[in-house]
Amino acid sequence: MSEHIFSNVKVGNMLLKNRIVMAPMTRSRCINNLPNDLVAKYYSQRAEAGLIISEGTSPSDNGLGYARIPGLYTTEHAQAWKKVTDQVHQAGSRIFVQLMHCGRVAHADNLPPGMEIMAPSAVALTEGTMWTDKNGMQPYPVPEEMSESDIKATIEEYAHSAELAMQAGFDGVELHGANGYLIDQFLNPASNHRHDEWGGSIQNRIHFALEVTKAVANKIGADKVGFRMSPYGAFNGMTSFPNLEDQYERLAGDLYKLGILYIHIVDHSSMGAPEVTPSVKKKIRDAFKNTLILSGGYDVKRAEHDLSEKKGDLFAFGRPFISNPHLVSKLKHKKPLTPVNDQALYTADEKGYTDYPLE
């Protein structure tokens, strides 16, 4: 077997020890939205990955959405994250923070007092419910439609959060433009009913994504910025729409012009979502000449094949990293994988988090 995915690779100014990425995954262990010693232990345990992308981290107090997810919009947050990045670097890996504003995927019980749930349009997410520590499962409320000033303020919040990420010792920032969160809500007509410069046409729907990316790149350098997208994604009420592939090709090309480090395509078809078609992946690949991360149902054989076919450069693994801290060694030596404890994915303690065997 070729071991190309296990060999080191230069990505931007970073030398990664392998092409395996730990995908971003919400784990809900950040009490009071602050990463703690348990969080630092969790990430450092998984530092065999060439690159770790953190769980979704809110760039603002009204973007928190879920219970116990981390924030990165105060100095206190940055200082807490510094413990995490220091331990990951000491263990020999690189780590990007994923900035995730939840937008309409939120409930007031999970937000600080006085915060408003905002989205491109006043369109509620109608599928499913959201867990709140205060009142259990709750339906999603109708969000406030963002005003022009709300949009400009939110763009600035992303830039400020990225600046704090550098203070916290992160190697870079991934903007979460996938899975139905705020940036994706602007990209998708299911949640964006606007007819101004932020919605309607392809160029207007991608406007927010590009303005956020531009602001972050201007603040910390484009070579420290990645962007995650999920064409054909169905998570959190997203739907397919006419000219979808044209939109993502245009977005990828415009992101390339901004000079960002990578695009990260997530494909949830292995979990029952619609397939991210080979055609849209190729259009993104052709339009974006820098690093491409592919994720979704990968094993070593498929990753090696897609690398040899030049379909992607890095390959992200999600769930296997939860229950196999030393996943890279296990994959390399073809050892059996420990199954995930699904009952402890989003609980608040070390069970199902840092207590998996390290061998």
C-alpha positions in Angstrom: 0.0 0.0 0.0 1.2 3.4 -0.8 1.7 5.6 2.3 1.4 8.9 0.6 -1.3 10.1 3.1 1.1 9.3 5.9 3.9 11.4 4.5 4.5 15.0 5.4 3.4 17.8 3.1 3.9 21.6 2.9 0.6 23.5 3.1 1.2 27.2 2.9 3.9 28.0 5.5 3.2 24.9 7.5 4.8 21.5 7.3 2.2 18.9 8.2 3.5 15.5 9.3 0.8 13.7 7.3 -2.2 14.5 5.0 -4.7 13.3 7.6 -6.9 16.1 9.1 -9.0 15.8 12.2 -12.4 17.2 11.1 -14.2 19.8 13.2 -16.8 18.2 15.5 -19.0 19.7 18.2 -18.5 18.0 21.5 -20.2 20.4 24.0 -17.6 20.3 26.8 -17.0 24.0 27.1 -18.7 25.0 30.3 -19.7 28.7 30.2 -18.5 28.6 26.6 -14.8 28.4 27.7 -12.4 25.6 26.7 -10.9 24.0 29.8 -8.2 21.5 30.7 -10.4 18.6 29.6 -10.7 20.2 26.1 -6.9 20.7 26.0 -6.4 17.0 26.9 -8.9 15.9 24.2 -7.2 17.8 21.4 -3.6 17.0 22.4 -4.5 13.3 22.6 -5.4 13.5 18.9 -2.3 15.4 17.8 -1.1 12.5 15.5 -3.2 14.3 12.9 -1.2 16.5 10.5 -3.8 19.2 11.1 -6.6 19.5 13.7 -9.6 21.7 13.0 -11.4 22.6 16.2 -15.0 22.2 16.9 -17.3 25.0 15.8 -16.4 28.1 17.8 -18.6 31.2 17.9 -17.2 34.6 16.8 -19.9 36.4 18.8 -22.1 36.1 21.8 -25.3 35.8 19.7 -23.7 33.1 17.5 -23.4 30.5 20.2 -26.5 28.5 19.3 -25.8 25.2 21.0 -25.3 24.4 24.6 -21.7 24.4 25.9 -20.0 25.2 22.6 -16.9 27.5 22.8 -16.6 31.1 22.0 -13.7 33.2 20.7 -14.7 36.9 21.1 -13.1 38.0 24.4 -9.6 38.0 25.8 -10.8 35.4 28.3 -11.7 33.1 25.5 -8.3 33.6 23.8 -6.4 32.9 27.0 -8.5 29.7 27.6 -7.8 28.5 24.0 -4.0 29.2 24.4 -3.8 26.2 26.8 -5.3 24.0 24.0 -3.0 25.3 21.2 0.1 25.1 23.4 -0.6 21.4 24.2 -1.4 20.5 20.6 1.8 22.2 19.4 3.9 20.5 22.1 2.4 17.2 20.8 3.6 18.0 17.3 0.4 19.0 15.4 -1.1 22.1 13.9 -4.5 23.5 14.8 -7.0 25.8 13.1 -10.0 27.2 14.9 -13.3 26.8 13.0 -15.4 29.9 13.4 -19.1 28.9 13.4 -21.8 31.5 13.9 -25.0 29.4 14.3 -27.4 32.0 13.0 -30.9 30.6 13.1 -29.7 27.2 14.4 -30.1 28.5 17.9 -32.3 28.9 20.9 -32.5 31.7 23.4 -31.9 29.3 26.3 -28.4 28.6 24.9 -27.5 32.3 24.4 -26.5 35.0 27.0 -29.4 37.1 28.2 -30.5 39.8 25.8 -29.1 38.2 22.6 -31.2 38.0 19.5 -31.2 35.1 17.1 -30.4 36.5 13.7 -30.4 35.1 10.2 -30.5 36.4 6.6 -34.3 36.1 6.6 -37.0 35.6 9.2 -37.3 31.9 8.3 -37.3 29.4 11.1 -35.7 26.0 10.9 -38.7 23.6 11.1 -37.0 20.2 11.1 -36.0 18.8 14.5 -35.5 20.4 17.8 -32.6 21.8 19.8 -31.3 20.7 23.2 -31.1 23.3 25.9 -29.6 22.6 29.3 -32.2 24.8 30.9 -35.4 23.3 29.4 -34.5 20.2 27.4 -35.5 19.9 23.8 -37.1 23.0 22.3 -38.3 24.0 18.8 -36.3 26.5 16.8 -37.7 30.1 17.0 -38.2 32.4 14.1 -35.0 34.5 13.7 -34.8 38.2 13.3 -33.9 39.2 9.7 -30.5 40.8 9.7 -30.3 44.5 8.9 -27.5 46.1 6.9 -25.9 47.2 10.1 -26.3 43.7 11.6 -24.5 42.2 8.6 -21.6 44.7 8.8 -21.3 44.2 12.5 -21.2 40.4 12.1 -18.5 40.6 9.5 -16.4 42.7 11.9 -17.1 40.1 14.6 -15.5 37.4 12.4 -12.5 39.6 11.8 -12.1 40.4 15.5 -12.4 36.7 16.4 -9.7 35.8 13.9 -7.4 38.3 15.5 -8.1 36.7 18.9 -7.3 33.3 17.3 -3.8 34.5 16.5 -3.4 35.7 20.1 -4.6 32.3 21.2 -1.9 30.6 19.3 -3.9 29.0 16.5 -2.1 28.4 13.2 -5.1 29.7 11.3 -8.9 30.0 11.0 -11.5 27.9 9.1 -14.7 29.7 8.2 -17.7 27.4 8.6 -19.7 28.0 5.4 -21.3 24.6 5.5 -24.0 22.5 7.3 -26.7 25.2 7.5 -25.0 27.7 9.8 -24.9 31.4 9.2 -22.6 31.7 6.2 -24.4 28.7 4.6 -27.8 30.3 5.4 -26.8 33.2 3.1 -25.6 30.8 0.4 -28.9 28.8 0.3 -32.2 30.1 -1.0 -34.0 27.9 1.5 -33.0 30.3 4.3 -32.1 33.4 2.3 -35.2 35.1 0.9 -33.5 38.5 0.5 -33.6 40.6 -2.7 -30.9 43.1 -1.8 -27.1 42.9 -2.3 -27.1 39.9 0.1 -29.5 37.7 -1.7 -31.3 36.7 -4.9 -28.7 36.2 -7.5 -25.7 33.9 -7.2 -23.3 36.9 -6.8 -25.5 38.3 -4.0 -25.9 35.0 -2.2 -22.1 34.5 -2.1 -21.5 38.2 -1.1 -21.6 37.6 2.7 -19.2 34.6 2.5 -16.8 36.6 0.5 -17.0 39.7 2.7 -16.4 37.6 5.8 -13.4 35.9 4.2 -12.0 39.2 2.9 -12.3 40.8 6.4 -10.6 37.8 8.1 -7.9 37.6 5.5 -7.2 41.3 5.8 -6.9 40.9 9.6 -4.6 37.8 9.8 -3.4 37.0 6.3 -5.0 35.0 3.6 -2.5 32.2 4.0 -4.0 31.5 7.4 -7.6 31.2 6.2 -9.6 28.1 5.1 -13.3 27.9 4.1 -15.6 24.9 4.6 -18.5 24.3 2.3 -21.2 21.7 1.7 -22.7 21.8 -1.7 -25.9 19.6 -1.8 -25.8 19.6 2.0 -29.2 18.8 3.7 -28.2 19.5 7.3 -30.2 22.1 9.2 -32.8 22.6 6.5 -30.6 23.2 3.6 -31.8 22.1 0.1 -30.6 21.8 -3.4 -31.5 24.7 -5.8 -31.1 25.7 -9.4 -27.6 26.5 -10.6 -26.1 25.2 -7.4 -23.0 23.9 -9.1 -22.5 27.3 -10.8 -22.8 29.0 -7.5 -20.1 26.9 -5.8 -17.8 27.1 -8.8 -18.1 30.9 -8.7 -17.6 31.0 -4.9 -14.5 28.8 -5.2 -13.0 31.0 -7.9 -13.6 34.1 -5.9 -12.1 32.5 -2.8 -9.0 31.6 -4.9 -8.7 35.3 -6.0 -8.6 36.2 -2.3 -5.6 33.9 -1.9 -6.9 31.8 1.0 -5.0 28.6 2.0 -7.7 25.9 1.5 -11.2 24.9 0.8 -12.7 22.1 2.8 -15.6 20.2 1.1 -17.8 18.2 3.4 -19.8 15.3 2.0 -22.4 13.7 4.3 -23.7 11.1 1.8 -22.1 8.4 3.9 -24.6 9.5 6.6 -27.6 9.5 4.3 -27.5 13.0 2.9 -27.5 13.7 -0.9 -24.1 13.0 -2.6 -21.8 15.9 -3.3 -21.5 15.1 -7.0 -18.1 14.4 -8.6 -19.0 17.2 -11.1 -19.3 19.9 -8.4 -16.1 18.7 -6.6 -14.2 18.9 -10.0 -15.6 22.4 -10.6 -14.4 23.6 -7.2 -11.0 21.8 -7.7 -10.5 23.5 -11.1 -11.6 26.9 -9.9 -9.5 26.8 -6.7 -5.8 26.1 -7.3 -4.7 26.0 -3.6 -5.1 23.1 -1.1 -8.3 21.1 -1.1 -9.5 19.1 1.9 -12.0 16.4 1.3 -14.1 14.9 4.1 -16.9 12.4 4.5 -16.8 8.6 4.9 -13.1 8.3 4.1 -10.9 5.3 4.7 -7.2 4.9 3.8 -7.9 3.1 0.5 -10.3 5.8 -0.8 -8.0 8.6 0.4 -5.0 7.1 -1.3 -7.1 6.7 -4.5 -8.4 10.3 -4.4 -4.9 11.6 -3.7 -3.4 9.6 -6.6 -6.2 11.0 -8.9 -5.4 14.5 -7.6 -9.0 15.0 -6.5 -7.8 16.3 -3.1 -4.7 17.1 -1.1 -5.7 16.5 2.5 -8.3 14.1 3.9 -10.4 14.8 7.0 -11.6 12.0 9.3 -14.3 12.8 11.8 -16.1 10.1 14.0 -13.1 7.7 14.0 -11.0 10.4 15.7 -13.6 10.6 18.6 -13.0 7.1 19.8 -9.5 6.5 18.4 -7.2 9.2 19.7 -4.2 7.6 17.9 -6.2 7.1 14.7 -3.2 7.8 12.4 -1.2 5.0 13.9 -4.2 2.6 13.8 -4.8 3.4 10.2 -1.2 3.1 9.2 -0.8 -0.3 11.0 -4.3 -1.5 10.0 -5.4 -2.0 13.6 -9.1 -2.4 14.5 -10.9 0.8 15.4 -12.7 1.4 18.7 -16.4 2.2 18.2 -17.9 5.5 19.3 -20.0 5.8 22.4 -23.0 7.6 20.8 -24.6 8.2 24.2 -21.7 10.5 25.3 -21.2 12.6 22.2 -22.5 15.9 23.7 -22.4 15.3 27.5 -20.4 17.5 29.8 -17.6 15.3 31.3 -14.7 13.1 30.3 -16.8 10.0 29.6 -16.8 9.3 25.8 -14.4 12.2 25.4 -11.0 11.7 26.9 -11.4 8.2 28.3 -10.9 6.2 25.1 -7.9 3.9 25.0 -4.7 5.6 23.7 -3.1 2.5 22.1 
